[in-house]
Amino acid sequence: MAGDTPAAHHVRRPHLHFPHIHFTRRELHDRPLAGVPLHRWHPRLYACEAAATALLMVLGITAVTLLTAPGSPLAHRLAAHPMWQTSLCGLLFGSAGTAAAMTPFGRVSGAHLSPSVSLAFGLAGKLAWPDLLGYVAAQIIGAIAGTALVWAAVHPFTGLSGQLRSVHYAATLPAAGVAAGWVVAAELVATAGLVLALAWGAAHKRLHLLAPWIGGLYFFAMNPLVAWVSGDSTNFARTLGPALFDGHLAWLWIYLLGPLAGSALAMAWLKSGALGRLHLAEARLINFGHHGRVPRLSAPEAVGPPPSAVSGAPS
């Protein structure tokens, strides 16, 4: 009828259906990634972290070899643009971390992929010290395993094996002629900046979708500034894996001291309130909202009810 208000049309929106997951009471109470563990150790988290770190190394080493090996056509084209070549190495190695984070393994563990990141969460009170040790051990095992997989894949092929050796298995090494103190300082500053950026993304719900991508963008910008001094590692596990196969072990202490000191410095700065009040809800860089619980590998998106809805759960 003319002049009447038209009838409202209700659009039926599609619903997302997740598998029905029945959480046990122990699973609901166990919140290790919120710093409130029920159990001392969490092997599922460590196994997934090791697998994700191994994938980081496989993809990262492959990318660096394609971008820098003398026999690579892509490296030949980029040789005239060394700054872009260095930036792309950072972007692709950092993006390898993003790819690892997006796997079910990364979505279960939260994809720290680095002792520096796990230490930051430990200092923030979101990871108990036994779990921190478990994560670091998993990252080291995963980095060695990932490097070993690349070595095993190319070892039968003399040409490819030679190309991999020519880039030192994507090792991070101090620049010749640069004092060790400056290399440590470079790693400290680079790691502190990375931890600050990751913490900022993890602490703001609106930035959660961006958090897994921060690494690639950060290393794209930072590599031209730091890589010529130290290789821009920020990650002891990432340095250790290639070093074991390349044989450059004398400088490992730099990549242990610098990144861990940088992580601790960044967290001290955050706790001082210099950047405002940041609240890290969970020790995660991806797949937020689990209230610190350990997700199932079969359904990493299933989160369970909030702690306030679970009787007897610690806050």
N, C-alpha and C positions, 0 to 999 in steps of 0.2 A: 504494500500500500504506500502511495507516494507520501513523502514527508516522515514516514516512520523510520525509526532507527534500525539499520540492517542488523539481522541476527549475527551474533558473534560466531566465528568459526574457530574451533579449537584444533590446533595442529597436534597430532600425535607424534611425539618425538621418539626416535629409536632409543632403546636402552642397551647399555653395555652389560654383557653377561659374563661374569667370571665363574670359573669352576667353584662348586660348593666345597669349601674347605672347613673341616671341623678341627678347630684348634684345641689341643689339650690344655688343661689348666696350667701345667708346667710351661708350655709354650707361651701362654698369655702372660705369665708372671716373669718369664725370662726376657730381660730387655738389655742385652749387653751393649747395644749401640746407643743407648741412652745413659750408659754408665751405671746401670742398675742390673747387673747380671744375677741370675739365680744359680747358674753353674759356673765353675771356675774356668773351664775351657769350652770352646765352641768350634769343633772340627769342621762343621759344615761351612762356617764363615771362612776359615782358613783355606780349605780346599778350593772354594770358589774364588777367593782372592788370588791364590796361586795360579789357577787357570786363566783368570783375567789378565794377570801380569805376564804370563807366558804369551798370550795373544798380543799384548802391547809390544813385546819384544819382537815377535815374528813380523808384525806389520811395520814397526818402526825401523828395524834393521833393513828390511826389504826396501822401504822408502828411501832411506839414506843411501843405500847402495845404488839404487836407480838414479838418484839425484847427483851423486858425487863420484862414482867409480869411473876410472879413466876409459873403460871400454863401453860405457853407457852412452847411447846416442843422446839421451836427454841431458846427461851431464855435459856432453860436448856442446850442446846448444846453450846451456846455462853458464858455461865457463866465462863468457864475456860479461856476465852480470853476477859477480860473486855475492853481492849483497842480497839479491833476489834468491840466489841459490841457497844461501845461509838461512834466509827467512823461510823459504819453502821447506827446508829440512826441519825447522822448528814447528812449522804449521802441520806437516804430515806426521811427525813423531807425536806431537800433542794430540792430533786427531786420531792417531792409533789408540791413544788412551780413551778417547770418546767412543770409538768403536768397541773397545773391550768393555767399557762401562755399559753399553747398550745390550750386551749379551745377557742371558739369564744368570751367568756367573757373576758379572758385575752388578747386576740388579739385586742379587742376594747379599753380596759382601759390602755393597756401597761403593766399591771401586776406588779405594784409596790409591793403590798401585805404587805407592812410594812410602818408605819409612818416614820421610819428612811430613807427609800428610797424616799418617797414623799418629806420629808423635804430637802433632798439633791437636788432634782430637783427644789424645790422652791428657795433655796439659789443660785442655778445656773441660776435663771431667766427664767426657762422653765415651771414654773407652778405658776400662780397668786395665791395670798394668799386665796381668796375665794375658788378656786379649791383645794388648798392644804388642807383646812379645810374639804371640801367635801370628798376628798380621805381618810383622816384620820378617819372621821366619818364612812365612808363605810367600811374601814378595821376593825374597832372596831366592827361594827354591824356584818360583815361577820364572824369574828373570834368567836364571841359569838354564832352566828347561827350555825356555823360548829360544835362547841363543843356540842351545844344542840342537834344537829342531831345525833351525836355519842351516847350521853347519852340516847336519846329516843330510839335508835335502840337496845341498850343492856339492858335497864332498865327492860324489862319483864323477862330477863334471869338472875337468881341470880348469877350463876357462872361467866358469862361474865361481869356482872355489878361489881362483886367483883374484877375481874382482872383489870378492868378499874380504879377502885378506888385505887388499890394497886400501880398503877403507877401515881397516882394523876392527872389523865386525861392528862398525858404528860406535866404537869406543869414544869416550870423552877423555881427552888428554890435556894436560897443561901446555900452554904455548911455550915453545923453546925460548929461553932467555928471560922469561918472566919469573920473578921471585915467587916462591911458594906462598908467601903471605898474601900477595896480590891475588893469587888464584883462589885461596881460601876466602878472601874478601869478596871476590866476584861471585862465588857460589853462595856465600852467605846472603848477599844482597838479592841475587836472583831468586833464591828460595824464599826469603822473607816476602818479596813481592808476590810470588806465586801463592803462598799460604794466605796472605791478606786477601788476594783476589778470590781464591776459592772459599775462604771463610765468609766473605761478603755475599757471594752467591748462595752459599748453603744456609745463611742466616736470614735471608729474605725470601718469603714464599713466592713473591712475584718473579724472582730470579731463579727459581728452582729449575726451570726448563733450560736456562742458560748455563747453569753450573757445570754440566759435563763438557760443554764446549769451551769453557774458559781456558783450558790448558793449551789448545791449539792456537787460539788467538794470542795468548800471552807469549808463547814461545815464538810465534811469528814476529812479534814486535821486539822481543828481548834478545833473540839469537844474534842479530847483527851487532848488538852492544856487548854481549858477554861471551859468545861462542869462541871468538878469537883469543880470549884469555884462558878460559877453562873448559870449553865445550858445552857450557850451559846445561849441566846435568840436573841439578837440584834433587837427585834421586840416587841414593847409594846403590840400591838394587839394580837400577838401570845401568850404572857404571860397572858394577861387579861382574855381571854376566858376560859382556864382551871382553872385559879385562882378563878373565880366566882363559878365554880362547886365544886372545891376542898376546898374552904374556906380559902386559904392562901392569904390574902389580905394585910397583914401588910407590905410586902416587895415590893409592887407594885411600890413604888416611885423609887426604884433602877432601875427597868426596864423601867421607863419613863426617868429618868435623864441620866443614862449611855448611852443608845442607841442614844438618841437625841443629847447629847453632842458629842458622837463619830461621828455622821453624820455631825454635824457642823464643827468639827475639820478636818474631811477628806476634806470637801469642801473648808475650808480655806487653807488647804495645796495645793489642786489642783489649787486654784486661785492664790497662790503665785508663781506658775510656777515651783515648785520644781521637778515635774515629767514631765516637758515639757508642751507644750500648748495642751490642750485637748478641743475639740469643741463638746459639747453636742447639737445635732441638735433638738432632741425631748425628751420629758419626757416619754420615753418608754424603756422597757427592752425586748420587742419583737415586731414584726410586724412593722418594721421601714419603713420610706419613705413616710409617710402620710403628711408631712409638718406641723405636729402638729394638724391636723384636727381630728374630732371625726368620726371614721369609723361607717358604718352601721353594726349592728349585723348580718343582713342577708347576708352581703358580706364584711367581715372585711378586705379583701385584696384590695378592690377598693380604690384608693388613690386620684384621681383627678389630675388636672394639677398643676404645680409648681406655687407658689404665683406670680412670675414674669409674668406669662401668664394670670393672672386674673386682669382685669382692676379695678383700685381703691383699690386693696388689700394692706394692710399694710405690709411692709417688715419685 
